[in-house]
Amino acid sequence: MRRRSFKNSLYVLLILLLVPAFLWAGTTGKISGKVFDKKTGDPLPGCNIIILGSSMGAMVGLDGSYFIINIPPGEYEVQASMMGYARTTQQKVKVASDRTFPLDFELSEEVLKGEEITVIAKVPLVVRDNTSSTRTVSGADIKNMPVDNYNEALATAAGTVGEGRNMHVRGGRAGEVLYLVDGLPVRDPLVSGSSGMQISDNAISELNMLSGGFGAEYGDAQSGVINIVTQDGKAELSGNFRYRTDDLGFSSLNKNSFNSDYAEISLSGAEPVTNYLLKSLGLKLPGKPMTFFLTITGDVSDTYLGFDRERIWYEGPFFDYQQRQKETTTGSLKLSWPMSDSKKLTFSYRYSREYNDYYEHVYKYAPFNSDRSERVGDQQSLSWRHTLSKATFYTMNFSRFATWFEYLPGGRRPDDFPFESDYENFQYPEDITDIDQNEPYQDGDVILLNDGRGGEPFEDIDGNGLRSGADPYESYVDLNGNNQYDAPNFYKNEFGDDIATMPYRDWWEPYLDRNGNGVYDPPNQNWDNDEYFADLNFNGEQDLADEFWDPAQFAEPYKDLNGNGSYDLGEPFYDRNNNSKWDRDFPGGFDRYGFWQERESVIWTAKGDLTSQINNQHQLKAGLEYKYYVQKMYEIQYPDREYNGMPDGGPYPERGIFRDNYSQFPSSGAIYFQDKMEFEGMIVNAGFRYDFYWAGEKVADEPFLDDNGNGRWDENEGFTDLDLNGTWNKLDNQWKDKLSPRLGISYPITENDVLYFSYGHFSQMPELQFVYQRATQGGSAIRSYGNPSLSPQKTVAYEFGVDHAFNDNLKIDLTGFFKDTKDLINQEHFRPQGQPDFYMYVNSDYGSVRGFEMELTKRYSHNFSARFNYTFSVAKGSNSSESAGYFNDLNGIPQPVRENYLDWDERNSISASFDLRFTEGNRPNLLGLTLPDRWGLNILWQYSSGLPFTLMPENANAEEQALVNNEERMPWTSTVDARLDKDFELLGLNQKLFFEIRNLFDKENVNNVNDPGSGSSTYGVWYGDGVSEIDRDPSNLNPGRNIRFGFEILW
């Protein structure tokens, strides 16, 4: 019955989506205002308002009011004209997504025929219709900042901790932010919940970050929404080329170099096929010319954690170049076709690739064993926009977004690993596989081992090397309790005959003659030319033992170069477990927790919204959204171990202890309604959103032992009772839904003061890996399972704020925010009676955040602008990750019984920027010296108090351990970055030179501490002087000073 209900609802949604009455939310803005007679103050009904260079406009009503909706973000010129009055044009009208720009006109009677008046529009500092915390940044602003990409620009906003895929907004987990490009999702729903692709800064028209109570059109997010609006092409051909490097050309200047290079090229103009090729054939498309915007970027670096490793070379069309430690390439193409004044068709394609070679301190002298990853994302979208009237418009949009990711432990795929059983612990610096011992044969003898091949230990008094009847007084250890000494290699065959020989093979027993000598070869304990070995130093030959010293059975042999009696990083060592780390206890395996993973996520999206300005007070917006997912996961942990569990249909079937393989096809959708009510003394955004989620048809049943191999569970076959109901059954694939009310209110007290308040319920479906995980395992390890019955994670958030303008250029925004979160994901240990123990993901975690934000903004005037952000927040919760329950048990740490400070609880943070800029013709004077025009200086300062960490006391009991979680603090951090640029013309082209210094004062900023798992002996220490090299992990610090320069050519 439930499945039928889902299908019926799905049909209804699909039918509604085919009705042409929808628009993408969040990508357009609005202009509204009134028109008066400047002399009398009377309204001027019938006045014509148009946006120059477009077909957008409005007619003034009887009360003198007008509005224009469906305006893409950007800067415009708006003109008012009426018979008998001078045409009046207001310039620099800046429209932002989801915002209303108030624009009033006062028209003067026409004195001279054709008289025109041009003024600069007054851009209000205080936004009247701002009902929640929002920050808008233009693409031009990002390019002027000393940042590498839009993620770093976002990290300067109030309420953020970290950046990119590790960005936390107002105390939420990293995956609680929704990433949109032109209103379309680009978040990876399977793992991490972060952005699945990168976008070039040059392709960005506007970047909006909503961290407060965002409206009902946004869903599947608990902490914030990041909406990137990309640029449309222009009719005139234009473009730019930008290059940046930190190679200053001299070794003395490159001591701060990370071997980084960045290149970008962009083109915009009339699309050549339809505008030139088709026209030459006599074909012409209706409407205005189709335009394009194309940008391609490449960003490569060895990072501040670079290490030497042999890297591949790429063959380029003009020159070859070597692979770097981190590489990012992006591409974006947008085709826009205005078919008429009211219809527009847009196609977009975006691509990104990211390669990472991860630095791990223990691999510093074995960089060839570093982990690597590759991520590819691409998006195709088609948007149809139709303006039905001056007050109503819609758009229908369809998209496909795909992200592929592979993680390579040690840079290897599973079948690149030798099995652990193939290696023998000979006393050599390099492990060898002794083929002689591995010549397998079928031994027909029933061998009864009496004393082992080495015989029973004895005291050789006479020194003849033997114990026999002639040596009756030489004592021995009677291992088998037969009251007599047994010599070495004493065996009995199936006939009871005693045979005293070396290990042997009977002539009738088959064997594998690896070296082709025609006889069975016993092990010789030496490396032979045809035997495999692990060539750790890549010299092509097997190296014999040297003076390496093994100080104890609990440490790997090493050469004590400095004679301090302990191992120091960089000293040669015998790598018993082939993990390129020096281990005190040399546990088995390449990397105890290393795993190989390949995954793919595809999201098909159909979405639309209807927007209608019913009257001057009410703007209604309603929308539908449907997503269909294709999720594929292949994961293997311990790839050097042989798998001995049940077949799971995944790749490399003979590999791993933990295996997770599945293909799933869930779906989700939403319906929302919102009314933006704009009254003279109050603006209200009120709405609701209904979200639903379905795990799909193909969800695994409860795991069982298929003893008879018939592919189904039968009575008396063992199973794991995940739902604890005592019987085997299919898992409950419930339809999950949530109704979320949203409310935002703004009270414009005066022209310079606004009070605002927002309240909302927000939900987000869990990462799909926690739903579908079905780890099949070998050995006796406790299983860990996903849960198809997971409910959406929920947040209730509210905020109060005041926005006050001191004058036309300076304002302050004060905001207090509160968040309560429940049904977060964690792993819980289940111990069903008579069944194996297992862990399963459940909705058990919770959290709370309280905070205060202050933003002081100085708009550009008198040649400079500035912004100062301060955030105080307290982020607490039961756990900081979705796997905390499992790893707490694994490490013997008790489960929390109270809220703890979360890992990203940054108590105080400051971000301050200062931009000094002189436009064309504006030449400053410094101490009597006239400086050039067209240059700018941007300085960015970021400060934060230290993040928490846990320092576990020695011999602490369970109660003491529970009380110290994240009670210690790392030092505060401070970074100053600067960018200086100069514009000029050369060869008829606009050009720009720029210099950047990151971490100007080379401040050592701590971001992590040592822990016992890193091989460090100084737990809780981050770097500092007086510690050994193995404890001086550079990844515990943020980057030091880095100097770059570059140029840009524009045409």
MITORBA-345241 format. One record per residue (C-alpha): residue in one letter; x, y, z. Coordinates in steps of 0.2 Angstrom, whole numbers, plus 5000, padded with zeros to 4 digits. Example, Ala and Ser with C-alpha at 12.3 -4.5 7.8 and 13.67 -1.06 7.14 Angstrom:
MITORBA-345241
A506249785039S506849955036
This chain:
MITORBA-345241
M500050005000R501450125004R502350094987R500750124978S500550284987F502350334982K502050304964N500350394964S501250544971L502650534959Y501450534944V500650694951L502250774953L502850734936I501250794928L501350964937L503150984932L502550974914V501351114916P502251274910A502151374926F503751374935L505351474938W507051444945A507151524963G508551624969T509251694952T508351854949G507952014958K506752154958I506652344956S505152444964G504752624969K503752774965V503752914953F503353094958D503253264951K504853354958K503953514961T502253464967G502553294975D501053224965P501153044958L501453024940P500352884933G500752824916C502552864917N503652734908I505052644917I506252544907I507952454910L509052524896G509852394885S508452274888S506552244885M506152244904G505152384911A503452444919M502052574918V501752674934G500152644942L498852774949D499652784965G501352824957S502052654961Y502952524949F503952364950I504952264938I505352084942N506351944934I507952044933P509651944932P510952004945G511952154939E512152334937Y510952434926E510352604920V508552634923Q507552774914A505952864918S505052954904M503453044902M502653174890G503053354897Y504453294908A506353274906R506953094904T507853044920T509152904920Q509852834936Q511452734934K512352604945V510752524950K511352354958V510152214957A510452064968S509551894968D508051874979R508152064984T507152214980F508052374975P507052524980L507152654966D506152814966F506052954953E505753134954L505353204937S505653394932E504553474919E505353484902V506153654899L507053614882K506353484870G507353314872E508053364889E508853224898I509453214916T510653074922V511053044940I511852904950A510652794959K510752804978V511052624983P510352595001L511552535014V510152455024V509152335014R507352355019D506752175014N508152085022T507351965034S508851855038S510751855037T511351855019R513051905012T513151944993V514851954984S515151994966G516351904955A517352074954D517552084973I518251904973K519551954960N520152104970M520352004986P521951904991V521051734989D521251594977N519451554974Y517651584980N517851454994E519151565002A518051715000L516651635009A517751585023T517951775027A516051785031A515451795049G514951635056T516051525046V517451405052G518551315039E518351325021G517851225005R517251045010N517751075028M516751235030H515551245045V514251375045R513551435062G514151285072G513451155060R514250995053A515251015037G513950935026E512551045031V512751175018L511851165001Y512851214986L511851284971V512451344954D511151444945G509951364957L510451194953P511151074966V513051024964R513250934981D513850754983P512350664991L513350504994V514850555004S515250715014G513750815008S514950955001S515151024984G515550894971M516351014959Q517351184957I516851344948S517951464941D517951634949N517851724932A516251634928I515351704944S514251854942E513651844960L513851734975N512551734989M512751655006L511251625017S511751585034G510151635043G508351585041F508251565022G506651555013A505551415008E506251394991Y507851324999G507851145006D508950995011A510051115021Q510251135040S511551275041G511751375025V511451395007I512751454994N512051504978I513251544963V512451644949T513551634934Q513851764920D512851774904G513751804888K513751984880A513452024861E515152104859L516651994859S517652004874G518851904885N520251894897F521851794900R522551784918Y524151704924R524851684942T526351604949D527451604965D529051564955L529951734956G531451674945F532751674958S533151534971S533451664984L531651734981N530851564980K531151504998N529251545000S528751454984F527551314984N527851284965S526151354961D525451404944Y523751464939A523051504922E521351564916I520551614899S518851674896L517851724880S516151794878G515151854863A513951804849E513951624847P514851584830V513851444823T512051524824N512651694821Y513951674807L513851494800L512051474799K511851654792S513051624778L511951474773G510351594773L509651524790K509251644804L508551594821P507151704828G507451824842K509051904847P510751834844M511351684854T512751724865F514051624874F515251634889L516651514890T518051494904I519451374906T520551364921G522051264928D522751274945V524251164950S525351174966D526551064976T525751154991Y526651205007L526751025012G527650974996F528850824996D529950744983R529150604973E529450544955R527950614946I527350584928W527550704914Y526050774903E526250804885G525550964880P525251044863F526651174865F527651104880D527750964892Y527450984911Q527650884926Q526250834938R526050924954Q525450874971K523750964969E522950994952T521251074949T520551114931T518851184927G517851224912S516151314910L515151354894K513451444895L512451474879S510951604880W509651624867P508351764870M507051694858S505951854861D505751984873S504751864884K505651694881K507451634884L508251474883T509951434892F511051284891S512551264903Y513951144904R515251134918Y516651024922S518051004935R519450884940E520350884956Y521950774959N522750764976D524350684982Y524150695001Y525550735013E525650625028H527150655039V527650475042Y527850455023K529050605022Y530550485017A529450365008P528350484997F527950344984N526750274997S525750435000D523850414997R523050494982S521350544975E520450604960R518750684959V517850734943G516250824942D515150884928Q513450964926Q512350994911S510751104913L509351174901S508251314907W506751384898R506151554905H504551634900T503751794905L501951784904S501551964909K502452114918A501952034934T502151844931F503551734924Y504051554925T505551444920M505651254917N507351184921F508151014920S509850954924R511050814926F512450824939A513750684941T515250664952W516550524952F517850494965E519250374968Y520450364983L522050264981P522950204997G524750224994G524350274976R523850094973R522250004968P521849844977D522649724965D524249824966F524549764984P525449594987F524449494999E525149505017S525349315017D526549325002Y527849415013E529049325025N529949415040F531749375035Q533049485044Y533349595028P532949775026E531749725012D530449595013I530649445000T529449314994D530449144995I529749054980D530648894985Q529548875001N528048924990E528248774978P526548694983Y526348504983Q524948384989D525748285003G524948115004D525848075020V524848095037I526248185046L526248175065L527448315071N528348255087D529548395090G529548525076R530848535062G532148605074G532048465087E531848485105P533048615113F534448535123E536048585132D537548535121I538948495135D540148415124G539948535109N539748405096G538148485090L537048325093R536148245107S536148065107G536347915118A538147955119D537648115128P536548055142Y536848205153E536448345141S534748415148Y533348445135V531548515135D530348375133L529048465121N527948325118G527948235135N528548065129N530048055141Q531348045128Y532348165117D531648185099A532948235086P532548365073N531348325058F530748155065Y529148105056K528047955054N527247925038E525447845035F526247665037G526947715054D528747705048D529947825056I530847935043A532248055049T532548165034M532448345030P530848415023Y530448305008R529248254995D528748084990W529048044971W527148014968E526648184976P526248324963Y527148494965L527348664956D529048664949R529348854949N531148854943G531048714931N532448604939G531348444939V531548414958Y530648484973D531748624981P531548655000P531648825007N533448895007Q533149055017N533949155004W533349274990D533549194972N533549294956D531849234951E531049274968Y529949424971F530449554983A529849724989D531149844981L530849984994N532350094988F531950064969N533750014966G533149854956E534049734967Q533749644984D534749724997L535549615011A535549645029D536749775036E537149845053F535349885057W534949855076D533349775083P533349845101A531849745106Q530549625100F529249765100A530149875088E530649875070P532549875067Y533350035063K535050125062D535350245076L536250375066N536350505080G536650385094N535250445105G534550265109S532850305100Y532250305083D532150475074L531250515058G532450495043E533450355051P533450195040F532350055047Y531749885043D529949895037R529149735043N527349775038N527749865022N526850025027S528350145025K528150195043W529250155058D528150065070R528450025088D527349875088F527349845069P525549795067G525149695051G524549765034F525049915023D523950045032R522949985047Y521450095042G521850125024F520550095011W520250104992Q518650184987E517850214970R516050304970E514950384958S513450494961V512250554948I510750674951W509350704938T508450864943A506750934937K506251094946G505251254944D504451394953L503051514948T503251694953S501851824952Q501852004959I499952004963N499952184968N501152304976Q501152214993H501152034988Q502351934978L501851744978K503051614974A502751424973G503751284966L504051094964E505650994964Y506050814960K507750724960Y508150544954Y509850484960V511050344954Q512250294968K513650174966M514950134979Y516450014979E517550014994I518849895001Q519849915018Y521349815021P521649775002D523249675006R522149545015E521249395008Y519349405008N518549245016G516749305017M515249285006P515349344988D514649524987G514749554968G515949694970P517649714961Y519249634967P518249494975E519749414983R520249574992G519949655009I519249625026F517949765025R516949775009D515549895004N514749874987Y513049934980S512050024967Q510550114973F509250224965P508350334978S507250494974S506750644983G505650804980A504850954987I503451074986Y503451244993F502451404994Q502951584999D502251755001K503351905001M502252045009E502952225007F502052355017E502552525021G503152485039M503452295038I504052165026V503551985029N504251825021A503051685026G503051515018F503151325021R504051185012Y503650995011D505050885008F505050695005Y506350565002W506150374997A507650254998G507150164983E506549984977K508249904978V508749914996A509649765004D508749645015E509449595032P511149505030F511049315031L512049165028D511549075012D512148905018N511348815003G511748944990N509948964984G510049154985R508649174998W508549155017D507848995023E507348935040N508848895052E510049005041G510949135052F510549315049T510849485057D509349555065L509549735061D507849795067L507849685082N506149605079G506749425081T506449375063W507249395046N506349515035K506549645022L507149815028D505849945030N505950065015Q504950205022W504350355014K505150495024D504450675024K504450835033L503450995034S504451145038P503751325041R504751475037L504551655044G505551815041I505051985047S505852155044Y505352315052P506152475044I506052595058T506852735049E507752745032N509352705041D508752575054V507952395051L507552265064Y507352085058F506851915064S506851745056Y506251575062G506251415053H506251225053F507551145042S507850965037Q509150875027M509150695021P510650595028E512150555018L511650405007Q513250305012F512450295030V510850225022Y511550095011Q513150035019R513149845018A514949805023T515249615020Q516749565030G517949425032G518649365049S517749405065A517649595066I516049675071R514949715056S514349895052Y512749925043G511850075035N510050105039P508750135026S507550195039L508550345044S507450495046P507950675040Q509050775051K508150925059T508651095064V507551235072A508451405070Y508051585074E508951745074F508651925079G509552075071V509752255069D510452345054H510952525057A511752655044F512752795052N512752885036D512652855017N514352745018L514452665035K513352545043I513352405057D512352245057L512152155074T511351975074G511051855088F510751675082F510151515090K510051335083D509451165090T509851015080K509250835083D509150665074L510950685068I511850525063N512950415073Q513350235075E512650135089H513149965095F511849825095R512049665105P510549555100Q510349395110G510949245101Q511549355086P513149425081D513549605088F513449745075Y513449935073M512150025063Y511850215059V510450285069N509650465072S510450485090D511550635090Y511050815094G511750985096S511551165100V512351325094R512251505102G513051655095F513251835091E513851915075M514352095071E514752165054L515352345051T515352395033K516152555025R515552575007Y516752634994S517052824996H518552934998N519552804988F519252655000S518052525007A518152415022R517252275031F517452205049N516652045055Y516651975073T515851815078F515651745095S514851565096V514751415106A514451245097K514051095108G513450925104S513450745108N514750705095S515750785081S515650645068E514450515062S515650375066A516050435084G515150285092Y516150155083F517850235086N517450275104D517150095107L518650045097N519850155107G519050115124I518250285126P516550295135Q515150365125P514750545130V513350575142R513250765140E513550895127N515350925123Y516251065113L516251015095D517850995085W517451165076D516951265091E517951425087R517451535101N518051705094S518451755076I518751915066S518851945048A519352125042S519652185025F520252355018D520252405000L521152564994R520752594976F521052744964T520052744948E520552824931G521053004933N521152994952R522953024956P523353024974N524753134982L525953064994L527153185003G527153294987L527353154975T525953124963L525652934961P524852854946D522952814945R522052644941W522852544956G522252464971L522852384987N521752254997I522252195014L521352045023W521652005041Q520951845049Y520951805067S520251655077S520351585094G521051405095L520051255091P519751125105F520650955107T520650815119L522150785130M521850615139P522650595156E523750445159N522850295167A521150395167N519650295171A518050295161E517250445171E518850545169Q518950515150A517150565148L517550735156V519050785146N518350775129N518850935119E519251025135E520951085129R521251235116M522551255103P523351425101W522451575093T522851605074S523151765064T523451785046V523751945036D523651935017A523852075004R523552104986L524252254975D523652284957K523952404944D522952434928F523652504912E523452494893L524752424881L524552384863G522752444864L522352314877N521852334895Q523152244906K523352224924L524852174935F524652114953F525652054967E525051944982I525751904999R524951775009N525351765028L526251925026F527051905044D527451725042K526451675057E526451495063N524651455065V524151285073N522751185065N523051015073V523950915087N524950755087D524050595092P524650425097G524150355080S525350465071G526850385078S527250535089S527850525106T527150695111Y525350685111G524550855112V526050945105W525751025088Y527551085082G528651195093D530451195096G531351055106V530350915099S531050775088E530750775069I529450645069D528450755081R528750915070D527250875058P527151025046S525350985042N524951035060L525251215055N524351325041P525451385027G526851505030R527251655019N526951645001I527351774987R526451774970F526351884955G525351884940F524651974925E522951994916I522552044898L520752104894W519952134877
